[in-house]
Each structure stands twice: as C-alpha cells, then as structure tokens.
Amino acid sequence: MLDDLKLISITTANHLWTANLRGYLMYEIRLSGLCMLILRRKKVDELNLAEKIVDAFGKNKRILEFLVD
C-alpha cells in the first residue's frame, strides 16, 4: 500500500504521466491547472520507464521533468 504513494511523474507541456512502483502508467491531461480524469492506464514491463514514455509521445523529448517522491 505504501508503494502506491511513491510516484514518478514526467511532465511534458500540459500532459502528466505518473507511474507507481507497481508499474502501472496513468495518463492525465492538465487544463488550467486542474487535472482531468485519467484517460488510460497501461502496464509498464520495461525497466526503462522514461524511454517508454518518450516513445508514447512520438519521440518528443523536449521539456521532460522528472520528480521522484
């Protein structure tokens, strides 16, 4: 249960990707400072999480911010 509280967030412009330690990736759209509903969730099996997320964004590598709690 505590593992779910430790998140890795990667922010690109108005998009927020959040992965918990169990390997589930959640995608949210931030609009006017508010987070809307989670649009999709998928299992991340690879250890290289950042590369997986960049691939999902079509190799758009600009403005990546890594926050680890």
Secondary structure by P-SEA (a helix, b strand, c coil): cccccbbbbbbcccbbbbbcccbbbbbbbbcccccccccbbbbbcccaaaaaaaaaacccccbbbbbcc
